[in-house]
């Protein structure tokens, strides 16, 4: 998977999701410095955050939200962390 920086819309969505987090204390996050890769998920546009881990394992969901895409369709998103509380990414 090819890594890339977050797009402007992704930064905005992540900012909103992070504002809803209550039980994850990792301090401030520089969203512009994060690297992600697009997941092969049948067009759902899921992202995986670059972590350096070869096989991260789901730990818990730290934030969820509903948004509308550019054509008004509702999208459900969730922000996951692994068992060590590191990013797994939004869906």
N, C-alpha and C positions, 0 to 999 in steps of 0.2 A: 504494500500500500504506500502510495506517495504522500509524504507529509507536506502540509501547507499551513500558512497562518489562517486565523479565523477571518471570515468575511465580515463586513460592517454589520449586517443584519444578525449574524451569529453572535457577535460581541454584544449587541443590544439584548438579544434573547437571553444570553448567559448572564448578563448584568441583572436582569429581572429575576431569573431563577436564583441567582446567588443572594439576592436581597431577601428571598424567602427562606433561606437556610437558617435553622436554629441550632442544630446539633452537629456542627462540623467546624471546628475552630482551627483553621489553617492560616489565619491572618489574611491580609490583603492579597488579591490575585491580580497580576498584570495580564489582563486578557489579550492584549496585543502581542505579548511575548509567547503565548501558548502556541503549540503546533498540534495539528490534528490530521487525521487521514479519513477519507470517506470510506465507509464500510460497504461491502457488497451485500446489500440487504433487500434487494428486489425493488429499489427505488424509494425506500422510506427516508433516505438521506440521513441516516445515522452517522455519527462521528465517533471516532476513537481518539482520545488524547494520547499524545506521545508520552510514554512513561519510561521506556527503556526495559520494561519487563516483558519477557517473552510470552508468558501465559498468565496475565492478571485474572483474578477470580473475583466475581461479584461479591461485594460485602453488604451494601445497603443503598437505598435510595435516599438522597438528602434534600431533593426539591422536585416538585412537579408543577406543571402549569399548562394552561390552554392558551393558544394563540391563534390568530387568523393569518393565513398566508396571503400572498399578493392578490389572489383571486377570491378571497373571502372564505376559503375552506378552513374549518377548524382543525388545529393540529394539537395533539397531546404530546407533551415533552416531559422527560424526566432526566434528572442529573444523578448519575451513579458514582459511587466510589468503591474501590476494591477492599479487600479484607484488612489492608493496612491504612485505610482511609485516603488513598491516593485516587486521583481522577480516573474514571472509566469513560466518562463523557455523557453528553446529552443524547436523548433519542427523541 
